[in-house]
Amino acid sequence: MTYDYLIVGAGLAGSVLAERIANRLDKKVCVLDKRSHIGGNCHDYPDEHGIMVHKYGPHIFHTNSKKVWDYISGFTNWKLYFHHVLAVVEGEKVPVPFNFNSINRLFPKKYADRLETLLIEKYGYGVKIPILKLKNAKDNDLKFLADYIYKNVFLGYTTKQWGLKPEELDPSVTARVPVYLSRDDRYFQDAYQGIPDLGYTAMIKKMLEHKNITVQLSKGFKEVSTEIKYRKLIFTGELDYFFDYIHGKLPYRSLNFIFNTYQTKWFQEVAQVNYPNNFDYTRITEFKHFDKQQSCGHNISVATTVAYEYPEEYAPGINEPYYPVPNKNNEDILQKYLVEAEKLSGNVYFAGRLADYKYYNMDHIIGVALMYFENTIAKAI
């Protein structure tokens, strides 16, 4: 048969677009993915101990968009969950984003109180300050604090995560984890937060369960695209790969996860502990915290599964691309590929974190895909 659309990638972007096209336009869609599973980097599964593990690192859904929340809630119920993260700083575990509680754990009380007063007088309460902005403070005490946070929280973590210093990245990257002038220890403050009650894979499976949608896994686009008949293409993979790297490679960062199961009830205090300055890994995630779930195997009720996360360069065919690396040099390369993409407009569409080369959160991906469907794909029919 001939499909109306071939969608490359069964992650969030591809799945949202497939669902919209199948339901709203009543068109036939084939969703293709080189991996053996749906869900992209959101893929999760119960391990041998019954613990729901996020294969590609922790994914906590959070958004301020009621439209996005209402849409995705059509495919899942939610476990209410507020993410808490600790970072090891000079041997102490302190909340991140760095906030007033972090200051009080690391500095003598009188000095901590002084810093808190200075921050409120300068910026106000409940404000989020990017670290590079705080480093521009003129007050000596605030400058000391900014340099301390930069050195102990941002520099080491950013260098491990990105292979670059904070100044070498687009400011939007460091602004994602600002200094928060508050005592709110939650990692996110969005209005809607949670984790799908049966997992992300089950949620995306429900999105793709439609008579108009066919899913083919373990099949790479360039290997089988000539075997599949289709009228239009939606590509959610790497933009430079699609165009055979004619303008050079766009760099991505990848991750390597080492999973361990321990025979103990809990491994750490919260789901995520960051290690900015110690060890080669950036963080350890303990998945049971996501819903205080208990392993269900016989005689292993105290088992817990954790993942050690090691950043690395992306190497096609060896690991997976996770994060585009936003900075001026890469933006120049991207613009050349966007010119190539425009030449195919109307027959080939590009969407998603990799194809757009944007550091999207999950809710951003959904929002962008919904908007792209309404403004571009639906109007082209």
N, C-alpha and C positions, 0 to 999 in steps of 0.2 A: 504494500500500500504506500501511498504518498502522504506524508504528514504535512499539515499546514505549517507547523513550526518544529524545528529541531532546536532544543535547548541544551547547551553544553554546560553541565554542572548541576548537581542535585543538592546544592547547598541552599541557603535561605533565599538568595536572589533568584536562582533558577526555579526553585519550588514555588515561590510567590507568583512569579510570572506564569508558570505552567498552570497553577490553580486559577488565576484570573482569566487567562486565555481559554481554558477549558470550560469554566463556569460562565463567564460573561460573554464570550464570543462564540462559544460552542464550536471551537476548532479542535482538530486533532493535533496532539502534541507528543513528541518523543523526547524524553529527558535522558540524556547520556552522561555517564560519569565514569572516569577512569578508575575510580576506587571501587572496592567491593561492597560499599554501603552507601546509603543516602545520608543526607545531613551535613555534608562537608565537614568543616572544622567543629560544628556543633554536635557531631555524632557522639552518642553515649551508649552504654551497654551495661548490664549487670555482670560483674565478674563472678568467679567461681564461688565467692563467699556471699553472693547476693547483694553486693554493694554497687550502686549505680556509679559507674566511672565515666568521666568525661575524657575520651581518648586523646583529644588535642588540647587539653588544658581547661581550667575552670571557665564555665560560661554562666553568668548570672544575668537574667533578663531584667532590664530596667529602662524606663522611658517616661518622659513627661507628655508624650503624645497620646491623647485618648483615642485618636483614630487608629494609631498603630496597635495600641493595647486591645481595643475592641476587635480589630481584625484578627490578630493572632490568637485571641481568646476564643475564637470560633473553632479552633482546632485542639484546644487543650484546656483542662482545668489547671489551677495553680497551687503550688506549695508556697505559702507566704514565707519569704526569707529576706533578711537584711544582711548584706555581706559585711564582714568585719575583717580587716587585715592588720597584721602586726609586722613591724620591721625591726630587725635586730640592729640596734645602734649602740656602739660601745658596750656591748654585752647585755643591754637592756632591750626588752621587747616593748615597742611603743606603737601607738596607733598611727596608721597612715590612711588617708592623707594626714600629713603632719598638722597637729592642731594644738589647742591649749592643754589638753591632757598629755600630749607628747612632751610639751615644754615642761610641765610640772613633774614628769617622771625623770627628766634628764638634768634639770638645773635646780640649785637650791631654791627654797620657796620664795625668799625675798626677791631674788633675781628673776625667778619665773613670774612673780606677780608684776614686777616692773616691766618685763617684756610684754606681758599681756596688756597692761595699761597703755604702753606705747603703741602697740599694734591697733588697739581699739581707737585710740585718739587719732592715729594717722589714717586708718582705712575704714574703721567701723566694725561692728560685730556681725558675724554671719557672712562675711565677705570671703571670697576665694581669690587668692593672690598667686599668679604664676611665679615660680621661683626666680626666673630671670628678671621679673619686675621688682620683686622684693630685694634683689641684689643691688638695685639702683638707689636704695634708701640712703639718705644722707646722715641720719642719726647713727652714731657710732654703735650703740647697742643693737639697733635693728640691723645694721650692716654686719655686725658680728653674728647675729642669729641667722641672717640670710646665708652667710658664708658657711656657717656650721651645718645648716640643713642641706645646702648644696653639696658640701663635701661628704656628709654622712648618709644622706638619703638619696640624692639624685645622681651624683657623678658616677659612683661605682655601678649602680644598677643600670643607668643609661648606657654606660660603656659596655657592660656585658650584654645588655639586651639588643643594642643597635650597632655595636662596634664603632660608635661615634660618641663624641662628647655632646652634652646638651646644646652647646652653641652651634654645633655643626648640623643640627636638625632644624626643621621648620618649628617655629615657636609653638605651634599647635600641639606638638608632641609632649613637651614638658608641661603645657597648660592642662593636659588631661588629668594630671595628678597635682593640683595646686596645694598651696598652704591654706588651710581652712581655719578661719578665725572664729572658732566655735568649740563647743565641747561635745558635739555630735560625732561619735566614733564610727558611724556607718560610712562605708566606702563610697556609697552612692546616696544622693538625697532626692532621687526622682520620685514622682508621685506614685508610680506603679512599679513594683518590684516583685520578683518571684522566680521560681523554677518550675517548668512543666511537670505536672504531677506524675506522669508516666515517662518523662524524659523527652529530650529534644528529638530523638530519632522517631519516637512514636508520634510526636506532634507533626513532624514533617511527613511521615508516612500517611497520616490522615489527610494532609494537604494534597498529596499526590494520588489519593484513592478516588479516581474519577474515571468513568468509562472512556473519556477522550484522551486519557494520559497513559502512555506506555513508558516504562522505565527500563533502561538497559544499563547494567553495571559492568565494571571491569573492562570497559571499552574506551580506548583513547579516541579523541575526535579525529585526528588526522589519519588514524589507522582504518577507521570504519565509515568516515563521512561519505565516501564515494559509494558505499554499499547501501546507505539509507537515503531514500528519496524524500525530499522536503522542498517546500516553497520558500520559506524564510528561516533565517538562522538567528538565534540569540546566544551569544557567547559570553560566559561569565568567568572564563579563565584568564591567564596572563596575556595582556595585550601584545607584548613584544613577541611572545611565542606564536601567537596567531599570525603575525606578519613576518615570521621567520627571522626575527632579530635584524631586520634590514637597517635599522637606525641604532643598532647596539642593544645591549641588554639593560632592562630596567631591574635594578637590584631589589631583592626581597629578603627579609629575615625569616629564618626558619627556627624550629624548636625541636629538641630531642627530649623525650620523656622517659624516665626510668621509674617504673612502677614497683613498689614493694608492699607486701602485706605483713603486718605485725600482729602478733597474738597479744593484743592489749586493747582495752576499750577505746581509749583515745590516744592519739599520738601527739597532738598539740592543742593549744587552747582554742584556736579558731580555724576556719577552713583554710586560710592562706597566711603563711608567714614568709615575708620577704627577707632576703639576705643581700643587702646592697654591697657590703664590703668584705664578706667572708665567703669562701668556697667558690666554685666555678658555676654552680647553679644560682638562679635568681630567686627562686621561690619553691616552697613545698606546699602542695595542696592536699588536704585530707577531706575526702569526698563525703564521709558520713555526716559532716557538719551541715551539709546542704539541707537535710531534713531530719537530722538526728537519727538517721536510719540505723538499724541494727543488722549485722550480717545474719543470714538465716540458715547457714549450714549446721550440721550436727556437731555439737561439742566445740564449736568455734564462735560462740556468741560474742566473744570479746575481740574478734578480728577487726582490723581496720586497714584500709588501703590508702596509700599516699603516692603522690607523683613528684619526683624531683625534676625540675625544669631547667634544661640547658639550652641557651640560645646558640644559634650557629648560622652561618651563611647559607642561603638557599642554593642548592645545586640541583638543577633539573634531572629527574630520573633517580635521584638519591633520597631526597627528603621533600617535604611539602612547603610551598610558599605560604607564609602567614601574614606578614606585614609588609606593605610597601614602605619604602624609606623616603619620606618627604623632605626634600631640600632643593635648593636652587638648581643644582646640576641635573638632578633627576627630573625636575619639572621641565627643563629644556628638552630632554629626550622624550618625555611624555607628549609634549605638544606636537612633536613630529609624528608620533603614532596617531594622535587625534586627527591630524590632517588626513592620514591614510584611512582612518575609520570613516571620516566624513564622505570619502569617495564612494563608500559602499552603502551609504544611508538609503534606507527603504527596503533593502534586501537583507542586510546584516545589521544586527543590533548588539551593542555591548553594554553590559550592566554588572554591577557587583564590585566588591572590594578590589579584586585583582584586575578586572577589566577597566574599572575607573581609576585604578591606582590611587585609591583614597582609603584612609585609615578609618573605616566605618565601624561603629558599634553595631550590634545586632538590630537594634531598633532603627538605626539609620538605614541599614540595608533594606529592611522591610519598607520603611517610609519612602526611600528612593525608588524601590521596585514598584510600589503602588502608584507613585507619581509618574514613573516612566510608562507604566501601562496606560494610565488615563491620558497622559499628554502626548504620547508618541505612538505606542502600538495600537491602541484602540482607534485613534484618529486616522491611522493609515489603512484601515480596512475599507 
